[in-house]
Amino acid sequence: MNRGHCGDNYFVPCREVVPISEARVRTCEEVMERLGPSAVLVPSSNHPDIMAGQGTIATEFLAQVPDLDVIVGSVSVGGMLAGISVAAKSIRPVIKVVAAEPKNADDIARSFAAGRRIVNESPPTTVADALRMSVGDIVWPVLLTNLTGVVTVSEHEIISTNKLVWERLKLVIEPSAAVAVAAVLSPQFGEVVGSLGQLKVGVVLCGGNMNLDHLPWMTS
């Protein structure tokens, strides 16, 4: 991006970063070294303050639907869903929180099954490009404690659900957000929550960043 300024703060041009934790850490360190002691790192996910802020998503859900049964959210590093889980369960302890992941980037599903944190050995390939990073070390214990379960969905399910939401709901969501919707539509969902019945389910549509020149259902 172009160099710009706002007061004494500067936007620094940076190269494209491989979406894995190590690459992002290295890039942040390089930028902070260039900017000097005035630079402040604001983590995107793996930090208690970030989790607390994103937990307000749950408070908004429950303010509108106090008897909500389930909240479903897409997950990568996991800060958003960890914050949601803490806030939701503090307000409504019986609520269930379900993580949704691409099958191609299923580190949290594998971690949850094993009861320990497992990270992706290499950057996974998935159309849900915001979900390619592994679960954070600070986030993981919170998710392990609060998650009801994890639903994984295929690339086909992600793309077809992304298109469905655009066509039927007229909402511009990105593939990473479609993962959560696809999870609810998946047969796995009923198995994870125990029953479908008359559940009230809140789905977090966590982003709408789309390249309109390369829509996934046009290029797959």
C-alpha positions as CSV (number, residue, x, y, z in Angstrom):
1,M,0.0,0.0,0.0
2,N,1.1,3.6,-0.3
3,R,2.8,5.5,2.4
4,G,0.4,7.8,4.2
5,H,0.1,9.5,7.5
6,C,-2.4,10.5,10.2
7,G,-0.8,12.8,12.7
8,D,2.4,11.2,13.8
9,N,1.4,7.7,12.8
10,Y,2.5,6.2,9.5
11,F,1.3,3.4,7.3
12,V,4.3,1.5,6.1
13,P,4.3,-0.3,2.7
14,C,4.6,-4.1,3.3
15,R,4.9,-7.1,1.1
16,E,2.3,-9.8,0.9
17,V,2.6,-12.1,3.9
18,V,2.2,-15.9,3.9
19,P,-0.8,-16.6,6.1
20,I,1.0,-18.5,8.8
21,S,1.8,-17.3,12.3
22,E,5.6,-17.4,11.9
23,A,5.5,-15.2,8.8
24,R,3.2,-12.7,10.3
25,V,5.3,-12.4,13.5
26,R,8.5,-11.9,11.4
27,T,6.9,-9.2,9.3
28,C,5.5,-7.4,12.3
29,E,8.9,-7.5,13.9
30,E,10.5,-6.0,10.8
31,V,7.9,-3.2,10.6
32,M,8.2,-2.4,14.3
33,E,12.0,-2.3,14.1
34,R,11.8,0.1,11.2
35,L,9.3,2.4,13.0
36,G,11.2,2.4,16.3
37,P,10.1,2.5,19.9
38,S,6.8,4.4,19.1
39,A,5.5,1.3,17.3
40,V,2.8,-0.6,19.1
41,L,1.8,-4.1,18.1
42,V,-2.0,-4.8,18.1
43,P,-2.6,-8.5,17.8
44,S,-5.3,-9.6,15.5
45,S,-6.6,-12.5,17.6
46,N,-4.3,-14.3,20.0
47,H,-4.6,-11.8,22.9
48,P,-6.9,-11.5,25.9
49,D,-7.9,-7.9,25.1
50,I,-8.8,-8.8,21.6
51,M,-10.9,-11.8,22.8
52,A,-12.7,-9.6,25.2
53,G,-13.6,-7.1,22.5
54,Q,-14.8,-9.7,20.2
55,G,-16.9,-11.2,22.9
56,T,-19.3,-8.3,22.5
57,I,-20.6,-10.2,19.5
58,A,-22.2,-12.7,21.9
59,T,-23.6,-9.9,24.1
60,E,-25.4,-8.4,21.0
61,F,-26.8,-11.8,20.0
62,L,-28.2,-12.5,23.5
63,A,-29.5,-9.0,23.9
64,Q,-31.7,-9.7,20.8
65,V,-32.4,-13.4,21.5
66,P,-32.0,-14.1,25.3
67,D,-32.9,-17.8,24.9
68,L,-30.5,-18.5,22.0
69,D,-29.5,-22.1,22.0
70,V,-26.3,-22.2,19.9
71,I,-23.8,-19.8,18.4
72,V,-21.7,-20.9,15.4
73,G,-18.6,-19.1,14.2
74,S,-15.8,-19.7,11.7
75,V,-12.5,-20.2,13.4
76,S,-8.8,-19.8,12.5
77,V,-6.5,-18.5,15.3
78,G,-9.7,-18.5,17.3
79,G,-9.8,-15.2,19.2
80,M,-13.2,-14.2,18.0
81,L,-14.9,-17.5,18.9
82,A,-13.0,-17.7,22.2
83,G,-14.3,-14.3,23.2
84,I,-17.8,-15.1,22.1
85,S,-17.7,-18.4,24.1
86,V,-16.7,-16.7,27.3
87,A,-19.2,-13.9,27.0
88,A,-22.0,-16.1,25.9
89,K,-21.5,-18.7,28.7
90,S,-21.2,-16.0,31.3
91,I,-24.7,-14.7,30.3
92,R,-26.3,-18.0,29.4
93,P,-24.4,-21.0,30.8
94,V,-26.4,-23.6,28.9
95,I,-25.7,-22.1,25.5
96,K,-23.7,-24.2,23.1
97,V,-20.8,-22.8,21.1
98,V,-19.7,-24.6,17.9
99,A,-16.6,-23.9,15.8
100,A,-16.7,-24.2,12.0
101,E,-13.6,-25.0,10.0
102,P,-12.7,-26.0,6.4
103,K,-11.7,-29.7,6.2
104,N,-8.6,-28.5,4.5
105,A,-7.6,-26.4,7.6
106,D,-8.9,-28.5,10.5
107,D,-6.3,-27.9,13.2
108,I,-8.9,-27.0,15.8
109,A,-11.0,-30.1,15.0
110,R,-7.9,-32.2,15.4
111,S,-6.9,-30.4,18.5
112,F,-10.4,-30.7,20.1
113,A,-10.4,-34.5,19.3
114,A,-6.9,-34.9,20.8
115,G,-7.5,-32.6,23.8
116,R,-4.3,-30.7,23.0
117,R,-3.2,-27.9,20.7
118,I,-2.2,-29.2,17.2
119,V,-1.1,-26.7,14.6
120,N,-1.0,-27.0,10.8
121,E,2.4,-28.1,9.6
122,S,2.1,-26.0,6.5
123,P,-0.2,-23.3,5.2
124,P,-3.4,-25.2,4.2
125,T,-5.1,-24.7,0.8
126,T,-8.7,-23.5,1.1
127,V,-10.9,-21.0,-0.5
128,A,-11.6,-19.7,3.0
129,D,-8.3,-17.8,3.0
130,A,-9.0,-16.0,6.3
131,L,-9.0,-19.4,8.1
132,R,-5.6,-20.7,7.1
133,M,-3.8,-19.9,10.3
134,S,-3.5,-22.2,13.3
135,V,-5.2,-21.9,16.6
136,G,-3.3,-19.6,19.0
137,D,-1.6,-20.7,22.2
138,I,-3.5,-18.2,24.4
139,V,-6.8,-18.9,22.7
140,W,-6.7,-22.7,22.7
141,P,-7.4,-23.4,26.4
142,V,-10.4,-21.1,26.2
143,L,-11.8,-23.0,23.2
144,L,-11.1,-26.4,24.7
145,T,-13.0,-25.4,27.8
146,N,-16.0,-23.8,26.1
147,L,-16.6,-25.4,22.8
148,T,-19.4,-27.9,22.4
149,G,-17.7,-29.3,19.3
150,V,-16.3,-28.5,15.8
151,V,-17.9,-29.0,12.4
152,T,-15.7,-29.3,9.3
153,V,-16.9,-28.6,5.8
154,S,-15.6,-29.3,2.3
155,E,-14.5,-26.8,-0.3
156,H,-17.6,-27.6,-2.3
157,E,-19.8,-26.9,0.7
158,I,-18.1,-23.6,1.4
159,I,-18.4,-22.4,-2.2
160,S,-22.0,-23.5,-2.7
161,T,-23.1,-22.0,0.6
162,N,-21.3,-18.7,-0.2
163,K,-23.3,-18.5,-3.4
164,L,-26.5,-19.5,-1.6
165,V,-26.2,-16.7,0.9
166,W,-25.5,-14.2,-1.9
167,E,-28.5,-15.4,-4.0
168,R,-31.1,-16.0,-1.3
169,L,-30.3,-13.7,1.6
170,K,-28.7,-10.9,-0.6
171,L,-25.8,-10.6,1.8
172,V,-22.2,-10.2,0.6
173,I,-20.2,-12.6,2.7
174,E,-16.8,-14.0,2.1
175,P,-16.0,-17.8,1.9
176,S,-14.6,-17.7,5.4
177,A,-18.0,-16.5,6.7
178,A,-19.7,-19.1,4.6
179,V,-17.9,-21.8,6.5
180,A,-20.1,-21.1,9.5
181,V,-23.3,-21.2,7.5
182,A,-22.2,-24.4,5.7
183,A,-21.5,-26.0,9.1
184,V,-25.1,-25.4,10.2
185,L,-26.4,-26.9,7.0
186,S,-24.1,-29.9,7.4
187,P,-25.4,-33.3,8.7
188,Q,-22.5,-33.0,11.3
189,F,-24.2,-30.1,13.0
190,G,-27.0,-32.1,14.5
191,E,-24.5,-34.7,15.7
192,V,-22.4,-32.0,17.5
193,V,-25.3,-30.1,19.2
194,G,-27.1,-33.3,20.0
195,S,-30.4,-32.5,18.3
196,L,-31.8,-30.1,15.7
197,G,-35.3,-29.9,17.0
198,Q,-36.5,-26.3,17.4
199,L,-33.1,-24.8,18.2
200,K,-32.5,-21.1,18.0
201,V,-29.1,-20.8,16.3
202,G,-27.0,-17.6,15.8
203,V,-24.4,-17.7,13.0
204,V,-21.6,-15.2,12.9
205,L,-21.1,-13.8,9.4
206,C,-17.5,-12.7,10.0
207,G,-16.6,-10.8,6.9
208,G,-17.4,-9.7,3.3
209,N,-14.0,-9.4,1.7
210,M,-14.5,-10.7,-1.9
211,N,-12.6,-10.2,-5.1
212,L,-15.5,-9.6,-7.5
213,D,-13.3,-10.5,-10.5
214,H,-12.7,-14.0,-9.1
215,L,-15.9,-15.2,-7.4
216,P,-15.2,-18.7,-6.1
217,W,-18.3,-20.3,-7.8
218,M,-17.1,-18.8,-11.1
219,T,-13.5,-20.0,-10.8
220,S,-13.8,-23.4,-9.0
